[in-house]
């Protein structure tokens, strides 16, 4: 691997108990011909789905701009390729209907296209609140509703999070949060905390107990944590060694002790066209990871202090994250390399005999 794809596991200030620490890492996929800049990534219908939107127009003004959506099997072999107009910066599998939602144009003039994994059919869906200044960027599906992130607020009253109204066409929504919504600052304990500048919401992930984790950017990158059941809002500002960070793109919860973490790197690989990387990892269930562009790393987030601990580093243009649980590996092929205490989390780090990335 080159430096741009050398994915290393750091344990800062930790003494390892078993020599060199290794983690299995590999390049899962590179852009197909004519595509570049992998961004959003999701899994569903037995496949991994990636949107390549490098060089596309993100405000919907160029009708000749198209993103490339690629469906891969678990081995990284291309199963299908779709061309969708505009910039597809939000891509998510709906487990309740079996469709893949592609959100077009994250900056303005947004639309939605549904992909049927069985037939390959593309269905255009009209979004009722098409704006020339704001767009839709990510989506979460739950049993209690479907939620969308709205981007580019310019004032405290601009909407940043909505819930889709069922059975509406064009798709109608109900506003849940605005750029000026007050909440609890988890780090300082300040109530009625409001971000100093209108944030630029990006990814949206489902957290424990049905909470929503929305990445935002302001003076420092912050995770907005919203509970739809209680309307409770919390802000978790992030920092690394006491310093602000920027260009946070995505978050991801670890939902199984063993699993595969997929990550898109927009400027890595040959020619800087980007690549999709794959890591076999073992972390405690509930660990929160974040992709931090300013640090070129995937970090473990301390959910009480917002402090970031480096986990996977040397990642040029790190963007989207997706975690897929796996069966517990055979003990004959996995050995315990170290037990570390990072950010208050007891982490059992394991390695395979044929690991390809190491410290």
MOCORCOR-V511899 format. One record per backbone hydrogen bond with DSSP energy under -0.5 kcal/mol. NH is the residue of the N-H (numbers start at 1). CO is the residue of the C=O. Records with the same first field share a line. If there is no record, write none. Layout:
# MOCORCOR-V511899
NH->CO + CO
This chain:
# MOCORCOR-V511899
5->2
6->3
7->5
8->6 + 313
10->8 + 311
14->11
16->14
18->337
23->357
24->280
26->278
28->26 + 276
29->276
31->274
35->32
37->273
39->51
42->49
44->47
47->44
48->72
49->42
50->70
51->40
52->50 + 68
53->37 + 51
54->36
56->53
58->56
63->61
65->62
67->84
68->52
69->67 + 82
70->50 + 68
71->80
72->48 + 70
73->77
76->73
79->71
80->71
82->69
84->67 + 82
86->65
87->57
88->86
89->87 + 103
90->103
92->101
94->99
95->93
97->94
98->94
100->115
101->92 + 99
102->100 + 113
103->90 + 101
104->102 + 111
105->87
107->58
108->58
109->131
111->104
112->125
113->102
114->123
115->100
116->114 + 121
117->98 + 115
120->116
123->114
125->112
128->126 + 171
130->127 + 128
131->134
135->106
136->105
137->149
140->147
142->145
145->142
147->140
148->162
149->138
150->160
151->135
153->199
158->155
160->177
161->177
162->148
163->174
164->146
165->172
166->164
168->165
171->126
174->163
176->161
177->161
179->158
180->156
181->178
183->193
184->233
185->190
186->184 + 235
189->185
193->183 + 190
200->217
201->199
202->215
203->249
205->213
207->205 + 211
210->207
211->208
212->226
213->205
214->212 + 224
215->203 + 213
216->222
221->245
222->216
223->236
224->214 + 222
225->223 + 234
226->212 + 224
227->232
228->210 + 226
230->227
231->227
232->227
234->225
235->184
236->223
237->235
238->221
239->306
240->243
243->240
245->238
249->291
250->291
252->289
254->287
255->253
259->281
260->324
261->259 + 279
262->260 + 322
263->277
264->320
265->275
266->264 + 317
267->316
268->265
272->269
273->270
274->268
275->265
276->29
277->263 + 275
278->26
279->261
280->24
281->259 + 279
283->257
286->254
287->284
288->301
289->252 + 287
290->299
291->250
292->290 + 297
293->247 + 291
294->246
295->292
296->292 + 293
297->292
298->312
299->290 + 297
300->309
301->288
302->300 + 307
303->301
306->302
308->239
309->300
311->298
312->298
313->8
314->296
315->296
316->4 + 314
318->315
319->264
320->39
322->262
324->260
326->258
333->330
334->330
335->351
337->349
338->349
340->347
342->340 + 345
345->342
347->340 + 345
348->346
349->338 + 347
350->348
351->335
353->333
355->352
357->23
359->21
